[in-house]
Amino acid sequence: MTQFEHDPGEGGQLYGLMAEFESPTELVTAARTAREQGYSRMDAYSPYPMHELAEALGLRRTRLPLLVLAGGILGCATGLFLQWYSASIDYPLNVGGRPLGSWPMFIPITFELTVLFASLFAVFGMLGLNGLPQPYHPVFNAPRFALASRDRFFLCIEARDPNFDRDRTTRFLANLGARVVSEVED
Amino acid sequence: MIDPAVSAGLRDAIARARRPALIAGLAGMIACAAGYFLAPAAFFPSYLFACMFCLGLALGCQAVLMLNHVTGGAWGIPIRRSLEAGTRTLPVVAALFLPLLPGLRSLYEWARPEDVAHDAILRHKQLYLNTGFFLARTVICFAAWMAFAFFLNRWSREQDERPTRGLSRRLQLLSSAGLVVYGLTITFFSIDWVMSLEPHWYSTMYGVLFIAGQALSGFAFVIALTVVLARYPPLSGFINRKHFHDLGKLMLAFVMFWAYVSFSQYLIIWAGNLPEEIPWYLRRLQGGWGWFGMALILFHFVLPFLLLLPATANRNPRILSSVALLVVFMRFVDVFWLVRPAATPGHFTLRWMDVAAPVGILGIWLFVFLGQLLRRPILPVNDPEFAAALEHGADGAH
C-alpha cells in the first residue's frame, strides 16, 4: 500500500514529489515509465551506481570530455606561445648558436602545460557542471531520504516539469508501486 | 560455460592463413639465400633489421605476458594465449639469427681487426666489443629468454590441466624476475646487435627505446590478431567492447611511452649538439632518411594518439585493429630506420634484400606462430581472474 506524506510546512514552495522504491528494478521501471509519460525534469537516487538508470532517465552524456580537450589545446597553445614569445620576441638570447625559436626545447614545457590545463579544466569543469559544492539541496527535506545511501531507491519528479501536476503526478507515482510518495519543500 | 578449445571454424581459418605465410616465407628465404651468396654486403644489414623486428614481436609478447602476470588484470585474459604462442616462437627466432654469424665482419667495424688497429676508440672498446664476448652475450640472452618462456608456458599448461591456487603466485614471481632480466638482457642485446653498428656513438636511452618498441610491437600485433580471433568461438562468446577498450587504452599508453623515450633521446642529443653524438641523427635525417623520421612522428605517434584518444574508437574493433596494424607497420619502419641507415648513411636506397628478408623471416615466423596458437586452448579458463574477466564484460551495455 502506498503511503502519502504531505509537506508539514504548508506555504513553502513545492520542489517536487519523491517516490520511494524497495528494489532497483522497480526504480528503473519507474524512471523509464515516467520518461515515456513525458516527464523530463526528474532525478533518481540509489545507494550504488546503476548503468541502466542513466539510460532510463535519458541523461545526456556529460560534456566534460570536450571541456578537458579544450583545456588541453589551450594549454598546448599557451605553452608554445609563452616560450616562443619570451625566447624570440621579448628577450632574444643566443644560446650556443641555436635558432631563437628552437621548438624541440619547447616541447617539455608545452607538454606540461597541456596536462596542467587539461586537469584544471577537468576538476573545475566537473564542479561547474555538477554544481558542487552545494550546501543546500531540497531533496534532503524529504523524510527518510537518508535511506538513499542505504537500501532504498528514490525517484523525484520536480515541480518545474511542464507535465507536473500535484495530484496527477502523485497518483502516477503511487501506481508505479512506490512505497511512499512525499511532497518535498523547496 | 565456455569451451575454451580452438573451435573447428577457427582451426580452418588459421590453417588457411598458414599456407600463404609458409609460401611467402620460403620464397623470401630462397631470395635471401641468393642474396647471401651473391651480394652479402647488401644481404646482412637487411636481414639484421628483419630479424630485429621479428625478435621484437616475440619478446614483446613475452614482456606483455609477464607484465600481466605481475600486475594482474582482466585485460590479459583474452590475449594470454596469443602472447604465450608468441613466446614459444623464440627458438625459431634464435635460429633465424644464425645466418648473421658469418656476417659479423661485414656488419661491424669492431669485428675487423684491420679497422680496429687504426682507431684509438675502437681499440679502447675492444675489451667489450670483440667477437667471442659478443657471441657469449647473445647466447646468454637467448638462453635466458627461452628459459623464462619455457616455464611461463609449462606452468600455464599445468593450470589448464588442473586449477591449483599456488600456480598464479608462482607465475607472478617468475614474471617479476623475468621482467628484470628482460630489461637487462634487451639492453645488452640492442647495444650489441644494433647500436654497435656505429660503434663510436652511444646513448643511454637505447635499451629503453627497444623495451618500449618491442612491447608495443608484440602488443599491437596481438590486438590486431584478437580482433580476428573474436569472430570465431570460443572468443566470440567471451570478448566484448569493454575488453577492447582496455586493450586500446593500454596501447595508447605504450604509444605515448615510445614517443616519450624517442623524443627524450632526440632532445638531449639535439640540445647537446656534440660531434660524437649528433652524426647518428644526421645520418638518419639526410638523403631521404628524413622522410622516415617525419613518418615516425606522424604515424607512429600523432595519428595513433589522436585515434586512440576517444573512448568510442577503442570500443570499435574495426578502428582498433586498423590502428593496431598501423602501429605494427610503423614499428617495422622504426626498426628499419634504426638499423638500415648504418649501411647507407645519409642516403636512402631501397635494396631488393630490404623486401626479401622481411617477407622471408616474417612469413616463416607467422607460420610458426599460428601453428603454436593452435596447440593450446584459446582461453585460460582456470586462471583465478577468468571469472572477473568474463563478468567485466557482462555489464558492458555502454
Interface residues (C-beta under 8 A of the other chain):
Chain A: H51 E52 E55 P65 G96 R98 P104 M105 I107 P108
Chain B: F263 Y266 L267 W270 A271 N273 P310 D395 A397 H398
